[in-house]
Amino acid sequence: MSTRAIANSEEARVWHWLARAFYDHHIMIKLPVTRFTLPRDREQGMHWYRLLGGVYCTFTVCKADGRVVGCLDVPGRLPLPRSTRLLKHSLLTQCGLPYWVVRSNALPTVAEIRAEFLGESPTVQSMREREQEERAIIAAQTNLRSAISRQRSNRQSDFSPLSTWPNSTTGQAPNSVLGSQWQENSFLVPLDSRKGDLL
């Protein structure tokens, strides 16, 4: 056995779009419908579980408290069987949940899907989109400032800090840094001061 991606490329494109559209919700992938539905008649529970045990939606959008607000399916190369689509639509409609079938090349607008799943008006949605954009800009600015600060602190310089250069009024360097090697002609004394013959 080996691992594989939880979503194919078509599903992944829709998943990323959903994550942006429902930035304030959780996007669950391939969740069985029996995980968030209950039969009204407890005695029929096993019958419904056997009937729906293998039925799942590609994506389930839920709130932070785990309450589902809507479901989506992403068909593969072949369309979803009509019977499966009708079963899911009927079941989820009875639960008061919207159910959509979407493809990555024909997605609804963010305002449309949020209005359907959350009951938001376009005005509220546009305000939320602006708020999300502002948060993204602030986060990008913060990341940029952090990166610049890290680069500045990590940068290696051939020059000593400014505080070690000669005093602008006296022309003297602090003794603690250059000590006796600082000369009046501004040249450093060579480390090897032995006299040698010139060639």
C-alpha positions in Angstrom: 0.0 0.0 0.0 1.1 3.6 -0.6 -0.5 7.0 0.1 -2.3 9.2 -2.5 -3.8 12.7 -2.5 -7.1 13.0 -0.8 -8.5 15.0 -3.8 -7.9 14.8 -7.5 -6.9 17.9 -9.5 -10.4 18.9 -10.4 -11.5 18.5 -6.7 -8.5 20.4 -5.5 -9.3 23.4 -7.7 -12.8 23.6 -6.3 -11.4 23.0 -2.8 -9.1 26.0 -3.0 -11.9 28.2 -4.4 -14.2 27.1 -1.5 -11.5 27.8 1.1 -11.4 31.4 -0.2 -15.2 31.7 -0.6 -15.8 30.3 2.9 -12.7 31.7 4.7 -14.7 31.9 7.9 -15.9 28.3 7.8 -14.4 24.8 7.7 -14.4 22.8 4.4 -14.7 19.0 5.1 -13.8 16.7 2.3 -15.6 13.4 1.4 -17.6 13.3 4.6 -20.4 10.6 4.8 -23.9 12.1 5.0 -24.6 9.8 8.0 -22.1 11.8 9.9 -24.3 14.9 10.1 -27.9 13.6 9.5 -30.3 11.7 11.8 -33.4 9.7 11.0 -36.6 11.2 12.4 -37.8 7.7 13.3 -35.2 5.9 15.5 -36.6 2.5 14.6 -35.7 3.2 11.0 -32.1 4.1 11.9 -30.4 0.9 10.8 -32.4 0.9 7.5 -31.3 4.4 6.7 -27.7 3.7 7.8 -27.5 0.7 5.4 -29.1 2.8 2.6 -26.9 5.9 3.1 -23.7 4.3 4.6 -21.7 4.7 1.4 -23.1 8.1 0.4 -20.9 11.1 0.9 -20.5 14.6 -0.5 -17.2 15.8 -2.1 -17.3 18.9 0.2 -19.2 19.8 3.2 -19.1 23.4 4.5 -19.6 23.7 8.3 -19.3 26.3 11.0 -16.7 26.3 13.7 -19.2 24.4 16.0 -19.5 21.6 13.5 -22.9 22.6 12.2 -23.2 21.9 8.4 -24.4 24.8 6.2 -24.3 23.1 2.8 -22.8 20.4 0.6 -21.2 20.3 -2.9 -20.3 17.5 -5.2 -17.6 17.6 -7.9 -18.2 15.1 -10.7 -15.4 13.2 -12.3 -15.0 12.5 -16.0 -18.4 11.0 -15.9 -21.4 13.0 -14.5 -23.0 11.9 -11.2 -25.7 9.3 -11.7 -29.0 11.0 -11.7 -30.4 8.7 -8.9 -27.5 9.6 -6.6 -27.9 13.3 -7.3 -31.6 13.1 -6.6 -31.1 11.1 -3.4 -28.6 13.6 -2.0 -30.7 16.6 -3.1 -33.9 15.1 -1.5 -32.1 14.1 1.7 -30.3 17.4 2.2 -33.3 19.5 1.3 -35.3 17.7 4.0 -32.5 18.7 6.4 -32.7 22.3 5.2 -29.2 22.2 3.6 -28.4 23.4 0.1 -26.8 20.9 -2.3 -24.8 22.0 -5.4 -23.0 20.1 -8.1 -20.1 22.2 -9.5 -17.2 22.0 -11.8 -14.0 24.0 -11.5 -14.5 25.6 -15.0 -18.1 26.8 -14.2 -18.0 28.0 -10.6 -20.7 30.3 -9.2 -19.7 33.7 -7.8 -18.7 33.9 -4.2 -21.7 36.1 -3.5 -24.1 33.5 -5.0 -22.8 30.6 -3.1 -22.6 32.5 0.2 -26.1 33.8 -0.3 -27.4 30.3 -0.8 -25.4 28.6 2.0 -25.5 31.4 4.6 -28.3 33.6 3.5 -26.0 36.6 3.1 -27.1 39.6 1.1 -24.8 40.9 -1.6 -24.0 44.0 0.5 -22.9 41.9 3.5 -20.9 39.8 1.1 -19.1 42.7 -0.5 -18.3 44.1 3.0 -16.8 40.7 4.0 -14.8 40.5 0.8 -13.3 44.0 1.5 -12.6 43.0 5.0 -10.9 39.8 3.8 -8.8 41.8 1.3 -7.8 44.2 4.0 -6.7 41.4 6.3 -4.7 39.8 3.5 -2.9 43.2 2.9 -2.2 43.7 6.6 -0.8 40.1 6.8 1.4 40.7 3.7 2.7 43.9 5.1 3.5 42.3 8.4 5.3 39.4 6.7 7.3 41.8 4.5 8.4 43.8 7.5 9.4 40.7 9.4 11.4 39.5 6.3 13.2 42.8 6.0 14.0 42.9 9.7 15.4 39.3 9.5 17.5 40.2 6.5 18.9 43.3 8.1 19.8 41.5 11.3 21.4 38.6 9.4 23.4 40.8 6.9 27.1 40.6 7.3 29.0 43.9 6.9 32.6 44.6 6.4 32.2 47.9 8.3 32.1 48.3 12.0 29.0 49.8 13.7 28.8 53.5 13.4 29.5 53.9 17.1 33.1 52.6 16.6 34.1 55.3 14.0 36.1 58.3 15.1 34.4 61.0 17.0 33.4 63.7 14.5 34.8 66.5 16.7 38.0 65.0 18.0 38.9 62.6 15.2 39.6 59.9 17.8 38.2 56.4 17.8 36.9 54.9 21.0 39.7 53.2 22.9 37.6 50.1 23.6 37.3 49.2 19.9 40.5 50.3 18.0 42.8 51.0 20.9 46.3 51.9 20.1 46.2 50.8 16.5 44.4 54.0 15.4 46.9 56.5 14.0 46.5 60.2 13.3 46.9 59.5 9.6 43.8 57.2 9.8 45.8 54.1 8.8 45.8 51.0 10.9 49.2 49.8 12.2 50.1 46.6 10.4 49.8 43.4 12.4 53.4 42.4 11.5 55.5 45.3 12.6 58.9 43.6 12.0 61.3 45.6 9.9 62.5 43.9 6.7 64.8 44.7 3.9 63.3 46.2 0.8 63.9 44.2 -2.4 
